[in-house]
Every structure is written in structure tokens, then in C-alpha cells.
Amino acid sequence: MAADPSFTVIGHRGARGHAPENTLLAIDTGIRLGSHMVEIDVQLHSGELIVIHDLRVDRTTNGHGRVDALSLAQLRALDAGQGQRIPTLGEVLDLVEGRVPVNIELKTGAGTAEAVAAHLRGLLEANATPEQFLVSSFHLPELYEFRQLLPQVPIGVLLCGVPLDWAACAAELQAECVNLSDEFVDERLIADIKNQGRRVYVYTVNEPEDMHRLRAMGVDGVFTDYPDRALKLIAQ
């Protein structure tokens, strides 16, 4: 997984502070702003991998209802902001064209890992390299399945809390990194992750003072809606 050696700036859902989240516009904006990596969320719907965070469409589109209650055609017809549509994983990766690594978060179970693995396997058989991708999830069984299906692609464990066994799950999954919620940053957890030789990324960090504090704590990077703010901090 390619990353800046000092502090990795990951565009959260593209660059959702500048453009509608998880859209092609947001992802391209994140790259143009200089993100070292961009992050997206994927769900499996009717055999297609679509890029959307919520299980409902209400917050991020002009539609209403659960994602799984709408047809693929209905989802694709929605306005996700500024005339953008809900993209597919394939459309996102075609847009990125290997310019930066893409963190693909598995938002749903029940076959999402298998579908993502199949899609990435096809790209690897063409001309892509494993380091162009990072697959992460809170759904650790799904992440484990992905690891079994495509072990050459790095994975990241997502945590929203401090486990009793610290970062043991990351060791069990052989994860490249652990992505922590900014609400649950714990120095002992960071130390455990780093002692295992894994990277620590924190989400979602938008204020420069928080970026500075986390960098001083030894984290390896942040997910941010404003990649330009983090890059300015690095430059200073």
C-alpha cells in the first residue's frame, strides 16, 4: 500500500468537504487537492458494487428510502448533489486510473467481500498492483473472507472503540493498518498497533489542531474531508 512516509492524507469519501461525498466529482477533487489516498464506501446491490455510505439514500441524494428497497436503475437516477450520480466501484477505479491508492470500505456483508475480491482480481490480472488498493471494514468476518479470497491486497481493520484485547484482531487478520475513530484514540492502543509493525490512521479529522495533536502522538495519517488542510499542516 503506497503511502507518504511521514503522514498520509486520505481524502474521506473523496473530499466530502469540497464536493458531494462518494461521487466521481469528490474523488477527482480529492486527488487534485493532493491526497495521498482516497477512501470510498461500497455496498453490494443486485450484483453491482455501488459507492454510497448510508443504508438509506435520504442524506446524500434527493431520494428517499433504503438502498436495498430501491432498484439499481432507481438508485442510479438519483441526484447525489451538483448533478452527480451514485457511481459504481468500476467507475471510480476507472476515474482514479492508479493515480493514488484507493481505500475501499466494505459497508455491507452477504457477499460484498466476494464481489470486491472478484473485481480487484480482474484488475490485478490486467495491469494493476495490490498496492493500489486497501480494503477495510468494521465487519471483521467480511474482512476475513476478503483476506482468504485475495490475500495479496492489503486490508485495514476499522475500529470505533477500544477493544479489551487491544489490536489483537489486526494481528489475527494480518492487517496492514488499523483505522481508529478520533473519538477513541488511545495511546496504549496506538502503541500496541505500532508494536505489531502496523500503521495507524484516524478518522475523521478536519481541524488542523487535531491533525497536529494526532501527528505528535505518532499516528501515520488521517482521513479528512479537507485534504488541503492536512497537506498545509505537513508543509508547515
Backbone as JSON, one array per atom type, in Angstrom:
{
  "sequence": "MAADPSFTVIGHRGARGHAPENTLLAIDTGIRLGSHMVEIDVQLHSGELIVIHDLRVDRTTNGHGRVDALSLAQLRALDAGQGQRIPTLGEVLDLVEGRVPVNIELKTGAGTAEAVAAHLRGLLEANATPEQFLVSSFHLPELYEFRQLLPQVPIGVLLCGVPLDWAACAAELQAECVNLSDEFVDERLIADIKNQGRRVYVYTVNEPEDMHRLRAMGVDGVFTDYPDRALKLIAQ",
  "N": [[0.84, -1.18, 0.0], [0.82, 1.99, -1.07], [2.04, 4.95, 0.43], [2.48, 8.16, 1.99], [5.6, 8.63, 3.56], [5.82, 10.07, 5.95], [3.37, 11.29, 6.88], [0.23, 10.35, 6.13], [-2.26, 11.54, 4.05], [-5.58, 11.06, 3.7], [-8.19, 11.27, 1.55], [-11.39, 11.64, 2.59], [-14.17, 9.84, 1.7], [-13.69, 10.71, -0.84], [-13.43, 13.86, -1.19], [-15.16, 15.13, 0.83], [-15.66, 17.54, 2.03], [-15.52, 19.37, 0.06], [-17.0, 18.58, -2.15], [-19.89, 16.65, -3.24], [-20.16, 13.76, -1.29], [-18.51, 10.61, -1.96], [-18.89, 10.69, -4.68], [-18.0, 10.86, -8.18], [-17.03, 13.39, -8.69], [-16.2, 14.26, -6.13], [-14.18, 12.43, -5.59], [-12.34, 12.88, -7.65], [-11.75, 15.51, -7.01], [-10.53, 15.18, -4.5], [-8.17, 13.89, -5.28], [-7.02, 15.83, -6.95], [-6.55, 17.82, -5.11], [-4.39, 16.81, -3.82], [-4.37, 14.54, -2.17], [-2.94, 11.68, -0.63], [-4.14, 9.27, -0.74], [-7.41, 8.04, -1.49], [-10.62, 7.52, 0.0], [-13.44, 5.35, -0.18], [-16.86, 4.14, 0.06], [-18.42, 1.0, -0.24], [-21.26, -0.87, -1.32], [-22.97, -3.92, -1.9], [-25.3, -4.43, -4.38], [-27.84, -5.95, -5.99], [-26.02, -7.51, -7.44], [-24.22, -5.61, -8.28], [-21.56, -3.41, -7.43], [-21.94, -0.62, -5.63], [-21.2, 2.81, -4.86], [-21.69, 4.19, -1.95], [-22.38, 5.51, 1.27], [-24.4, 5.43, 3.42], [-27.12, 3.3, 4.59], [-29.5, 4.18, 3.79], [-30.85, 6.43, 1.33], [-31.49, 9.03, 1.83], [-29.94, 11.12, 3.11], [-27.78, 11.7, 1.4], [-28.68, 11.98, -1.2], [-31.29, 13.09, -3.5], [-33.32, 11.38, -3.07], [-35.48, 8.98, -1.34], [-35.65, 6.5, 1.2], [-34.6, 3.05, 1.83], [-31.49, 1.77, 0.64], [-31.45, -0.9, -0.24], [-34.1, -1.26, -0.89], [-34.64, -0.03, -3.2], [-34.47, -0.17, -6.77], [-31.63, -0.91, -8.88], [-31.63, 0.75, -11.1], [-33.27, 2.84, -10.19], [-31.68, 3.85, -8.11], [-29.47, 4.75, -9.54], [-30.57, 6.82, -10.9], [-30.89, 8.87, -9.15], [-30.08, 12.14, -7.82], [-27.05, 12.93, -6.52], [-26.08, 15.26, -5.62], [-25.06, 18.36, -6.96], [-25.59, 17.5, -9.51], [-24.38, 15.06, -9.67], [-24.12, 11.45, -9.78], [-24.83, 8.32, -8.09], [-22.02, 6.44, -8.07], [-20.53, 3.44, -9.55], [-18.25, 0.93, -8.29], [-16.48, 0.2, -10.29], [-16.58, 2.43, -12.01], [-15.44, 4.38, -10.37], [-12.81, 3.38, -9.99], [-11.93, 3.37, -12.61], [-11.88, 6.12, -13.07], [-9.93, 6.95, -11.21], [-7.62, 5.61, -12.09], [-5.23, 4.53, -11.07], [-3.82, 6.67, -10.04], [-3.64, 7.39, -7.35], [-3.6, 5.34, -4.35], [-6.58, 3.5, -3.48], [-8.81, 3.35, -0.85], [-11.04, 0.99, -0.11], [-13.94, 0.68, 1.52], [-15.79, -1.89, 2.95], [-19.11, -1.82, 3.28], [-21.33, -3.42, 3.61], [-22.38, -6.8, 4.36], [-22.8, -10.23, 3.42], [-21.76, -11.16, 0.86], [-20.4, -8.97, -0.16], [-17.6, -8.77, 0.23], [-16.72, -10.9, -1.34], [-17.54, -10.07, -3.9], [-16.06, -7.69, -4.23], [-13.48, -8.72, -4.1], [-13.48, -10.32, -6.41], [-13.74, -8.35, -8.37], [-11.39, -6.82, -8.01], [-9.49, -8.79, -8.44], [-9.71, -9.2, -11.16], [-8.68, -6.77, -12.1], [-6.08, -6.95, -11.17], [-5.16, -9.05, -12.67], [-5.0, -7.82, -15.04], [-3.38, -5.0, -15.3], [-3.01, -3.83, -12.83], [-1.63, -3.22, -9.5], [-1.28, -4.77, -6.25], [-0.79, -2.83, -4.29], [-2.21, -0.64, -5.03], [-4.58, -0.65, -3.77], [-6.53, -0.66, -0.75], [-8.38, -2.51, 1.4], [-10.96, -2.21, 3.68], [-12.9, -2.6, 6.75], [-15.55, -2.46, 9.21], [-16.87, -4.73, 9.61], [-15.67, -7.44, 10.56], [-15.7, -10.3, 10.05], [-16.38, -10.28, 7.33], [-14.19, -8.95, 6.32], [-12.23, -10.8, 6.93], [-13.01, -12.84, 5.2], [-12.48, -11.6, 2.75], [-9.69, -11.43, 2.94], [-9.01, -14.15, 2.78], [-9.79, -14.69, 0.18], [-8.36, -12.93, -1.49], [-5.46, -12.58, -0.77], [-3.19, -11.05, -1.38], [-3.83, -8.38, -1.52], [-3.7, -5.54, 0.52], [-5.24, -5.11, 3.76], [-7.35, -3.26, 6.05], [-8.23, -2.84, 9.42], [-11.14, -1.55, 10.8], [-11.99, 0.36, 13.6], [-14.25, 1.4, 16.11], [-13.96, 2.2, 18.87], [-12.34, 0.91, 21.86], [-10.89, -2.08, 21.99], [-10.94, -4.85, 24.34], [-8.84, -6.59, 24.01], [-7.01, -5.0, 22.82], [-5.21, -4.49, 19.89], [-5.45, -7.05, 18.87], [-7.08, -8.27, 16.97], [-6.2, -7.22, 14.58], [-3.74, -8.41, 14.26], [-4.53, -11.07, 14.01], [-5.92, -10.97, 11.61], [-3.91, -10.22, 9.94], [-3.58, -7.55, 9.16], [-2.75, -4.61, 7.32], [-3.04, -2.11, 8.42], [-4.62, -0.24, 11.11], [-7.58, 1.47, 11.47], [-8.69, 4.07, 13.3], [-11.38, 5.52, 15.18], [-11.64, 9.02, 15.74], [-12.73, 9.61, 18.16], [-11.97, 7.67, 19.88], [-9.24, 7.5, 20.29], [-6.48, 6.1, 21.7], [-3.57, 6.05, 23.57], [-2.35, 3.69, 24.4], [-3.51, 1.78, 22.78], [-2.64, 2.69, 20.27], [0.11, 2.27, 20.68], [0.17, -0.53, 20.85], [-0.64, -1.28, 18.28], [1.42, -0.14, 16.74], [3.61, -1.52, 17.77], [3.17, -3.96, 16.68], [3.98, -3.5, 14.17], [2.29, -2.25, 12.4], [0.38, 0.21, 10.56], [-1.23, 3.22, 11.75], [-4.18, 4.86, 11.26], [-6.41, 7.62, 11.53], [-9.83, 8.53, 11.75], [-12.63, 10.82, 11.64], [-10.84, 13.51, 10.66], [-10.78, 16.88, 10.82], [-9.96, 19.35, 11.77], [-7.15, 21.48, 11.98], [-5.68, 21.67, 14.43], [-6.29, 19.26, 15.67], [-5.21, 17.47, 13.84], [-2.51, 18.1, 14.12], [-2.1, 17.37, 16.82], [-2.6, 14.59, 16.73], [-0.64, 13.75, 14.96], [1.6, 14.28, 16.5], [1.23, 12.33, 18.39], [2.0, 10.11, 17.08], [0.53, 8.83, 15.08], [-0.02, 7.55, 11.78], [-1.36, 8.83, 9.79], [-4.33, 10.58, 8.54], [-7.86, 10.36, 7.93], [-9.68, 12.67, 6.13], [-12.1, 15.24, 5.48], [-11.18, 17.46, 4.33], [-8.6, 17.49, 2.6], [-6.74, 19.4, 1.82], [-6.23, 20.97, 4.07], [-4.81, 19.25, 5.77], [-2.57, 18.76, 4.21], [-1.46, 21.27, 4.1], [-0.68, 21.56, 6.74], [1.35, 19.64, 6.89], [3.18, 20.78, 5.14], [3.97, 22.96, 6.58]],
  "CA": [[0.0, 0.0, 0.0], [1.65, 3.17, -1.18], [1.64, 5.99, 1.36], [3.52, 9.11, 2.34], [6.35, 8.04, 4.67], [5.73, 10.83, 7.2], [2.0, 11.48, 7.33], [-0.62, 10.05, 4.98], [-3.51, 12.29, 3.97], [-6.55, 10.23, 2.99], [-9.41, 12.01, 1.25], [-12.53, 10.91, 3.13], [-15.26, 9.77, 0.72], [-13.2, 11.59, -1.9], [-13.1, 15.08, -0.44], [-16.56, 15.5, 1.04], [-15.76, 18.93, 2.44], [-15.48, 20.22, -1.13], [-17.9, 18.08, -3.19], [-20.78, 15.63, -2.69], [-19.37, 12.6, -0.89], [-18.54, 9.34, -2.69], [-19.19, 10.88, -6.11], [-16.81, 10.99, -9.02], [-16.51, 14.75, -8.5], [-15.49, 14.31, -4.85], [-12.97, 11.61, -5.68], [-11.39, 13.61, -8.5], [-11.34, 16.67, -6.23], [-9.57, 14.71, -3.51], [-6.89, 13.62, -5.94], [-6.46, 17.1, -7.44], [-6.07, 18.58, -3.95], [-3.11, 16.24, -3.41], [-4.5, 13.41, -1.25], [-2.06, 10.53, -0.89], [-5.04, 8.15, -0.92], [-8.81, 8.42, -1.33], [-11.44, 6.47, 0.62], [-14.83, 5.26, -0.63], [-17.66, 3.1, 0.7], [-19.12, 0.19, -1.24], [-22.32, -1.81, -0.95], [-23.37, -4.83, -2.98], [-26.72, -4.26, -4.67], [-28.27, -6.62, -7.22], [-24.85, -7.96, -8.17], [-23.37, -4.47, -8.63], [-20.92, -2.71, -6.32], [-22.22, 0.8, -5.73], [-20.41, 3.6, -3.92], [-22.55, 5.01, -1.1], [-22.08, 5.22, 2.66], [-25.54, 5.1, 4.26], [-28.05, 2.26, 4.16], [-30.61, 4.93, 3.2], [-30.38, 7.42, 0.36], [-32.06, 10.33, 2.17], [-28.97, 12.15, 3.47], [-26.79, 12.02, 0.36], [-29.29, 12.15, -2.52], [-32.62, 13.68, -3.49], [-34.27, 10.29, -2.95], [-35.93, 8.57, -0.02], [-35.8, 5.06, 1.4], [-33.43, 2.2, 1.99], [-30.78, 1.42, -0.59], [-31.84, -2.24, -0.71], [-35.5, -1.26, -1.29], [-34.72, 0.62, -4.5], [-33.8, -0.9, -7.84], [-30.37, -0.31, -9.31], [-31.97, 1.85, -12.01], [-33.76, 3.94, -9.37], [-30.53, 4.41, -7.41], [-28.6, 5.43, -10.49], [-31.27, 8.0, -11.4], [-30.92, 9.89, -8.11], [-29.08, 13.2, -7.82], [-26.25, 12.86, -5.3], [-25.57, 16.6, -5.38], [-24.38, 19.02, -8.08], [-25.8, 16.71, -10.71], [-23.62, 13.82, -9.61], [-24.88, 10.21, -9.58], [-24.18, 7.29, -7.29], [-21.18, 5.69, -9.02], [-20.15, 2.06, -9.27], [-16.83, 0.78, -7.98], [-15.75, 0.2, -11.55], [-16.47, 3.8, -12.5], [-14.48, 5.08, -9.52], [-11.45, 2.92, -10.26], [-11.59, 3.86, -13.95], [-11.56, 7.53, -12.91], [-8.67, 7.11, -10.47], [-6.57, 5.15, -13.0], [-3.97, 4.26, -10.38], [-3.1, 7.9, -9.66], [-3.39, 7.23, -5.91], [-4.29, 4.16, -3.84], [-7.99, 3.67, -3.1], [-9.27, 2.59, 0.31], [-12.4, 0.54, -0.36], [-14.55, 0.18, 2.75], [-16.92, -2.79, 2.77], [-20.17, -1.35, 4.17], [-22.34, -4.46, 3.81], [-21.91, -8.18, 4.33], [-23.57, -11.05, 2.48], [-21.22, -11.25, -0.48], [-19.67, -7.77, -0.59], [-16.17, -9.1, 0.16], [-16.51, -11.78, -2.51], [-17.69, -9.27, -5.12], [-14.92, -6.78, -4.34], [-12.32, -9.55, -4.42], [-13.57, -10.71, -7.81], [-13.48, -7.16, -9.2], [-9.97, -6.46, -7.92], [-8.71, -9.87, -9.07], [-9.7, -8.91, -12.59], [-7.76, -5.66, -12.34], [-4.72, -7.44, -10.93], [-4.8, -9.9, -13.81], [-4.69, -6.9, -16.14], [-2.1, -4.34, -15.04], [-3.0, -3.19, -11.51], [-0.79, -3.83, -8.48], [-2.01, -4.83, -4.98], [-0.57, -1.62, -3.5], [-3.15, 0.4, -5.45], [-5.83, -0.82, -3.04], [-6.6, -1.03, 0.65], [-9.76, -2.89, 1.69], [-11.18, -2.11, 5.11], [-14.28, -2.79, 7.18], [-15.91, -2.73, 10.6], [-17.42, -6.09, 9.56], [-14.43, -8.21, 10.52], [-15.84, -11.56, 9.32], [-16.34, -9.98, 5.9], [-12.79, -8.63, 6.03], [-11.53, -12.08, 6.97], [-13.32, -13.53, 3.95], [-11.71, -10.95, 1.69], [-8.3, -11.84, 3.13], [-8.87, -15.51, 2.26], [-10.02, -14.7, -1.26], [-7.36, -12.15, -2.23], [-4.5, -12.25, 0.3], [-2.13, -10.13, -1.79], [-4.29, -7.0, -1.38], [-3.67, -5.16, 1.94], [-6.51, -4.82, 4.41], [-7.31, -2.42, 7.23], [-9.28, -3.05, 10.41], [-11.8, -0.34, 11.28], [-12.44, 0.26, 14.99], [-14.93, 2.55, 16.71], [-13.92, 1.83, 20.27], [-11.05, 0.37, 22.3], [-11.14, -3.47, 22.36], [-10.28, -5.38, 25.53], [-7.57, -7.23, 23.61], [-6.29, -4.0, 22.05], [-5.21, -4.67, 18.44], [-5.25, -8.47, 18.56], [-7.8, -8.62, 15.75], [-5.37, -6.83, 13.43], [-2.72, -9.46, 14.11], [-5.2, -12.28, 13.52], [-6.28, -10.75, 10.21], [-2.7, -9.8, 9.22], [-3.94, -6.28, 8.55], [-1.71, -3.62, 7.06], [-3.24, -0.94, 9.27], [-5.83, -0.14, 11.91], [-8.16, 2.79, 11.3], [-9.35, 4.35, 14.55], [-12.22, 6.7, 15.32], [-10.99, 10.08, 16.5], [-13.33, 9.65, 19.49], [-11.43, 6.59, 20.7], [-7.78, 7.42, 20.15], [-5.9, 5.72, 22.99], [-2.13, 5.89, 23.36], [-1.98, 2.28, 24.58], [-3.94, 1.09, 21.56], [-1.69, 3.08, 19.24], [1.37, 1.59, 20.94], [0.01, -1.95, 20.52], [-0.66, -1.37, 16.82], [2.76, 0.17, 16.23], [4.5, -2.61, 18.18], [2.92, -5.05, 15.73], [4.51, -3.11, 12.87], [1.19, -1.83, 11.53], [0.12, 1.64, 10.51], [-2.41, 3.73, 12.46], [-4.84, 6.0, 10.65], [-7.53, 8.09, 12.36], [-10.94, 9.16, 11.03], [-12.49, 11.71, 10.5], [-10.13, 14.6, 11.31], [-10.91, 18.04, 9.94], [-9.4, 20.55, 12.35], [-5.68, 21.44, 11.98], [-5.11, 21.4, 15.75], [-6.42, 17.83, 15.91], [-4.21, 16.83, 12.99], [-1.21, 18.31, 14.75], [-2.06, 16.55, 18.04], [-2.51, 13.17, 16.38], [0.68, 13.53, 14.37], [2.54, 14.25, 17.62], [1.03, 11.06, 19.09], [2.64, 9.05, 16.32], [-0.3, 8.16, 14.08], [0.61, 7.59, 10.46], [-2.13, 9.63, 8.85], [-5.72, 10.84, 8.89], [-8.93, 10.52, 6.95], [-10.18, 14.03, 6.31], [-12.96, 15.82, 4.45], [-10.44, 18.6, 3.78], [-7.19, 17.1, 2.42], [-5.89, 20.58, 1.68], [-5.83, 21.42, 5.41], [-3.76, 18.36, 6.27], [-1.35, 18.95, 3.4], [-0.88, 22.55, 4.53], [-0.01, 21.3, 8.02], [2.61, 18.93, 6.59], [4.1, 21.73, 4.51], [4.48, 23.88, 7.61]],
  "C": [[0.88, 1.24, 0.0], [1.15, 4.25, -0.22], [2.81, 6.93, 1.59], [4.27, 8.6, 3.57], [6.2, 8.79, 5.99], [4.31, 10.93, 7.74], [1.07, 11.35, 6.13], [-1.94, 10.79, 5.08], [-4.47, 11.51, 3.09], [-7.83, 11.03, 2.79], [-10.63, 11.18, 1.61], [-13.74, 11.0, 2.2], [-14.97, 10.68, -0.47], [-12.62, 12.83, -1.27], [-14.44, 15.72, -0.11], [-16.74, 16.91, 1.59], [-15.84, 19.88, 1.26], [-16.48, 19.8, -2.2], [-18.77, 16.98, -2.6], [-20.05, 14.3, -2.49], [-19.59, 11.38, -1.78], [-18.99, 9.48, -4.14], [-17.89, 10.99, -6.89], [-16.19, 12.37, -8.87], [-15.7, 14.84, -7.22], [-14.16, 13.56, -4.92], [-11.91, 12.33, -6.53], [-10.88, 14.85, -7.77], [-10.3, 16.28, -5.19], [-8.19, 14.47, -4.1], [-6.24, 14.92, -6.37], [-5.94, 17.97, -6.29], [-4.76, 18.02, -3.4], [-3.18, 15.1, -2.42], [-3.53, 12.3, -1.63], [-2.88, 9.27, -1.18], [-6.46, 8.7, -0.85], [-9.59, 7.22, -0.8], [-12.85, 6.53, 0.09], [-15.52, 4.14, 0.12], [-18.41, 2.31, -0.36], [-20.17, -0.71, -0.6], [-22.62, -2.68, -2.16], [-24.88, -4.72, -3.15], [-27.03, -4.91, -6.01], [-27.09, -7.03, -8.09], [-23.89, -6.86, -8.58], [-22.81, -3.84, -7.37], [-21.12, -1.22, -6.51], [-21.51, 1.54, -4.6], [-21.33, 4.57, -3.18], [-22.33, 4.57, 0.34], [-23.29, 4.69, 3.43], [-26.34, 3.93, 3.7], [-29.34, 2.86, 3.62], [-30.03, 5.99, 2.27], [-30.73, 8.85, 0.75], [-31.01, 11.42, 2.38], [-28.13, 12.6, 2.28], [-27.37, 12.18, -1.04], [-30.63, 12.87, -2.38], [-33.71, 12.62, -3.38], [-34.64, 9.98, -1.51], [-35.99, 7.04, 0.03], [-34.48, 4.34, 1.55], [-32.81, 1.87, 0.64], [-31.29, 0.09, -1.14], [-33.31, -2.34, -1.11], [-35.71, -0.62, -2.66], [-34.0, -0.23, -5.54], [-32.5, -0.19, -8.19], [-30.64, 0.88, -10.23], [-32.47, 3.06, -11.23], [-32.61, 4.63, -8.64], [-29.68, 5.26, -8.35], [-29.25, 6.7, -11.05], [-31.28, 9.15, -10.39], [-29.81, 10.93, -8.31], [-28.36, 13.16, -6.48], [-25.62, 14.2, -4.97], [-24.79, 17.13, -6.57], [-24.47, 18.2, -9.36], [-25.04, 15.4, -10.76], [-24.55, 12.63, -9.35], [-24.13, 9.29, -8.62], [-23.34, 6.44, -8.24], [-21.03, 4.22, -8.63], [-18.67, 2.02, -8.91], [-16.0, 0.83, -9.26], [-15.55, 1.6, -12.1], [-15.44, 4.59, -11.69], [-13.05, 4.68, -9.88], [-10.99, 3.31, -11.66], [-11.18, 5.33, -13.88], [-10.19, 7.72, -12.26], [-7.48, 6.7, -11.32], [-5.22, 4.98, -12.33], [-3.2, 5.49, -9.95], [-2.75, 7.91, -8.18], [-4.03, 5.91, -5.48], [-5.72, 4.5, -3.43], [-8.3, 2.75, -1.92], [-10.74, 2.27, 0.08], [-12.96, -0.02, 0.95], [-15.77, -0.67, 2.43], [-18.01, -2.38, 3.77], [-21.21, -2.43, 4.47], [-21.69, -5.84, 3.78], [-22.57, -8.94, 3.19], [-23.07, -10.96, 1.05], [-20.43, -10.04, -0.95], [-18.18, -8.07, -0.74], [-15.87, -9.94, -1.08], [-16.58, -10.99, -3.8], [-16.52, -8.32, -5.32], [-13.66, -7.56, -4.71], [-12.32, -9.95, -5.89], [-13.24, -9.54, -8.73], [-11.99, -6.83, -9.19], [-9.09, -7.53, -8.56], [-8.62, -9.64, -10.58], [-8.74, -7.8, -12.94], [-6.31, -6.1, -12.16], [-4.24, -8.31, -12.09], [-4.53, -9.06, -15.05], [-3.35, -6.22, -15.83], [-2.02, -3.64, -13.68], [-2.05, -3.92, -10.57], [-1.56, -3.82, -7.15], [-1.91, -3.55, -4.17], [-1.48, -0.47, -3.92], [-4.44, 0.37, -4.63], [-5.58, -1.07, -1.56], [-8.07, -1.32, 0.92], [-9.95, -2.93, 3.19], [-12.64, -2.35, 5.45], [-14.38, -2.85, 8.69], [-16.38, -4.18, 10.72], [-16.25, -7.06, 9.43], [-14.57, -9.59, 9.89], [-15.8, -11.36, 7.8], [-14.91, -9.67, 5.47], [-11.94, -9.89, 6.02], [-11.77, -12.87, 5.69], [-12.55, -12.93, 2.79], [-10.25, -11.38, 1.75], [-8.06, -13.24, 2.56], [-8.96, -15.55, 0.74], [-8.92, -14.01, -2.05], [-6.28, -11.67, -1.26], [-3.43, -11.25, -0.09], [-2.54, -8.66, -1.65], [-4.34, -6.64, 0.11], [-5.06, -4.83, 2.49], [-6.29, -3.95, 5.64], [-8.49, -2.7, 8.13], [-9.83, -1.7, 10.85], [-12.32, -0.56, 12.7], [-13.13, 1.55, 15.4], [-15.08, 2.26, 18.19], [-12.53, 1.29, 20.59], [-11.3, -1.07, 22.77], [-10.38, -3.89, 23.63], [-8.93, -5.99, 25.2], [-6.75, -6.31, 22.7], [-6.34, -4.31, 20.56], [-5.01, -6.13, 18.03], [-5.93, -8.87, 17.26], [-6.99, -8.28, 14.51], [-4.29, -7.87, 13.17], [-3.34, -10.72, 13.52], [-5.53, -12.17, 12.03], [-5.07, -10.41, 9.32], [-2.97, -8.49, 8.45], [-2.72, -5.39, 8.36], [-1.8, -2.45, 8.04], [-4.49, -1.11, 10.12], [-6.31, 1.3, 11.82], [-9.06, 3.08, 12.49], [-10.27, 5.57, 14.45], [-11.49, 7.75, 16.15], [-11.56, 10.21, 17.92], [-12.69, 8.63, 20.43], [-9.93, 6.4, 20.49], [-7.19, 7.19, 21.55], [-4.42, 5.43, 22.78], [-1.69, 4.44, 23.52], [-2.37, 1.45, 23.36], [-3.0, 1.42, 20.41], [-0.37, 2.34, 19.42], [1.3, 0.11, 20.56], [0.05, -2.15, 19.01], [0.74, -1.16, 16.25], [3.75, -0.93, 16.59], [4.33, -3.83, 17.28], [3.49, -4.73, 14.35], [3.45, -2.68, 11.89], [1.01, -0.32, 11.58], [-1.16, 1.98, 11.28], [-2.93, 4.95, 11.72], [-6.05, 6.36, 11.5], [-8.56, 8.81, 11.49], [-11.88, 9.84, 12.02], [-11.98, 13.03, 11.1], [-10.09, 15.81, 10.38], [-10.27, 19.32, 10.48], [-7.87, 20.45, 12.44], [-5.08, 21.13, 13.35], [-5.21, 19.92, 16.12], [-5.41, 17.04, 15.07], [-2.83, 16.92, 13.62], [-1.06, 17.42, 15.99], [-1.86, 15.07, 17.71], [-1.16, 12.83, 15.76], [1.73, 13.43, 15.46], [2.43, 12.95, 18.42], [1.62, 9.87, 18.33], [1.76, 8.32, 15.33], [0.3, 8.42, 12.7], [-0.15, 8.42, 9.44], [-3.56, 9.79, 9.32], [-6.62, 10.75, 7.67], [-9.52, 11.9, 7.19], [-11.07, 14.45, 5.15], [-12.26, 16.95, 3.72], [-8.96, 18.24, 3.63], [-6.25, 18.28, 2.34], [-5.41, 21.09, 3.04], [-4.69, 20.57, 5.94], [-2.47, 18.55, 5.5], [-0.67, 20.27, 3.75], [-0.13, 22.38, 5.82], [1.32, 20.61, 7.79], [3.64, 19.91, 6.02], [4.71, 22.69, 5.52], [5.47, 23.21, 8.53]]
}
